[in-house]
Amino acid sequence: MNAGPGYRVEVDFRRRKVVAFVLSVSPDPPSGDFTLKDILRVLDNEPVFGESEADLARWTARRYFSSVGEVLSSMLPGGKKESSMPSILPEDDVPLSEFTLSDEQQDAVRAILDPDTRPIYLYGITGSGKTAVFFSAATEVLKRGDGVIYLVPEISLTHQIVREAVSRFGNIVSVWHSRITPSQRLTEWRRIRSGEARLVIGARSAVFAPVARLGLIILDEEHEGSYKSGSSPRYHARQIAMYRTKKDAASLVMGSATPSVEASYLMEQGQLRTLHLTRRLAGGAPPQMKILDMRGEKGVISAELAAGLKRTLADKRQAILFLNRRGFSYFFHCRSCGYEMRCEHCSVSLTFHKSRGIMLCHYCGYQSRPVQVCPECGSLDVGYSGYGTEGIEEEIAALFPDARIARVDTDSVSRKGSLRKILGDFRQGKLDILLGTQMVAKGLNFPGVRLVGIVMADTTLMLPDFRAAERTFALLTQVAGRAGRFHPDGEVLIQTFHGQAPAIRLAAESRQEDFYEEELSVRRSLGFPPFARLIRILFRGKRRDKVLAASRQFCTALERDLPRGIDLLGPSEAPLAVISGNYRIHAILRGEEFPVLYDFCSFFLERIDPPSGVYREVDVDPVSLL
């Protein structure tokens, strides 16, 4: 069999057929006491990766305490046969190419094409035309024969970017994300490697695309946590992009209306070149924002938000309602004994989904039937508390029976093409109110929207995570940015029980620089990023005693040799203490000098293995500590 470096092969491994990757070939067998097995079959007629991709996989594996095989599995397509992608045709929207760039935008494009090697940050208010700048810069890079990777945080945002790209560039565009089939991914991968496709658009994993002569990586909505992988290899697309552009002498441009706190600090320190976009270009203006105190309100929709919706509908305009929580009610409880219906496998409450008639765990998928009698004490005085998008949809329909309403969350858009249809109908004015989770929070451009209602701003603020304030501020600012993009009468109403919380108050007052200054001050005093680097080590398993013993053994070894400048936090129970029946204990290593922190952690990971039945996860630069 002809299986040289770069080929995928099928092998017998522990009585299972698995796909393996050939990194090198030698005439001599490796030393060691083992039995050599034959390759079952070669999957490719030609190599699917080269030395450049192998080097990238090795670097990523080292950086994120993973294996080269895990990284290659994340990078490479899983298909064994090629399959063509469905045609992507431009729709009726006015393409970006018909707009003339403003002076600010032209200056930004020139700066991106400048040979200065520092990464660039395009810091522009919502609706200021960042996408037009990205495409204009990409056009110039493609003209000189180089390739471009355009990263977006959500698969739902790729459609509108791809639509514009195809209208500009035609067949050289390739789409790369998890929703395309393995066979389609293989086809696109080969198109990219051959140089046929030179503009790759996709979510996080597109950062690994084997673009020939890479000239530019665009990282849109840089602040989004979805750029960090939640499973091994736990890489961050921003770090991979920085490594690739430095290695290939390419340009990196990131952009957002709400930079991450780390990016804000790097801009302040001059390590990122900052470009500003300060005006909305489609005739709109930043919306008027108002905080609504929910203390004393009886319903989920306050009287003032209901009145705002009524005015908007009377004027034949559109509204978006945002709540970052799906389902009908958030949890079931007994008013007599306090019993709360929780997942049997996770330390979280079950959520009532009325349309499906189930109680559902959003972490492991466990389902249970709703009950009318408390299973603990037999009381009939039971009820459902909290609310999700499904419950809000029912209440809005009761308040405005003639309004055309659509809900956008992972429950309502599970069917293929349903999200695209709902967003298309809303854009064309066929819907009056769009209700959704964070799917409606960013990157969407609807001319008819005047009112944005944030049903509960406190959802992310109360999470036990040091990034909770940052996420809340970014989410409120991004959702608010959907209003008034084409008309100067946008209005944003923010319902909250914590109106004086800095993240909510400063977002409502559009005081971004004050928020970053205050958040950086808090992070500096607590010793959290960007003033320190973190490595999280999480132990999990079915038996709590074994998990706890393994975590204590590991941390005791660390504490004996803890170098100066490195702190060990823990071990302690993770905020989500049980998921899918696995008990979770974590510890955090913290230090200012990353090489020292990394080497110290690596030394002990190589020497101490967890016992049977206990699994260890290592997360470098975690974006969440839940």
Buried (B, 14 or more C-beta within 10 A) or exposed (E): EEBEBBBBBBBEEEEEEEBBBBBEEEEEEEEEEEEEEEBBEBBBEEBBBEEBBBEBBBBBBEBBBBEBBBBBBBBBBEBBEBBEBEEBEEBEBEBBEEEEBBEBBEBBBEBBBEEEEEBBBBBBBBBBBBBBBBBBBBBBBBEEEBBBBBBBBBBBBBBBBBBBBBBBBEEBBBBBBEEBEEBBBBBBBBBBBEBEBBBBBBBBBBBBBBBBEBBBBBBBBBBBBBBBBEEBBBBBBBBBBBBBBEEBEBBBBBBBBBBBBBBBBBBBEEEBBBBEBEBBBBEBBBBBBEBBBBEEBEEBBBEBBBEBBEBBBEEEBBBBBBBBBBBBBBBBBBEBBEBEBBBEBBBBBBBBBBEEEBBBBBBBEBBBEBEEEBEEEEEEEBEBEBBBBBBBBBBBBEBBEEBBBBBBBEBBBEEEEEBBEBBBBBBEBEBBBBBBBBBBBBBBBBBBBBBBBBBBBBBBBEBEBBBBBBBBBBBBBBBBBBBBBBBEBBBBBBBBBBBEBBBBBBBBEBBBEEBBEBBBEEBEEEBBBBBBBBBBBBBBBEEBEBBBBBBBBBBEBBEEEBEEEBBBBBBEBBBBBBBBBBBBBBBBBBBEBBEBBBEBBBEBBEEEEBEEEBEBBBBBBBBBBE
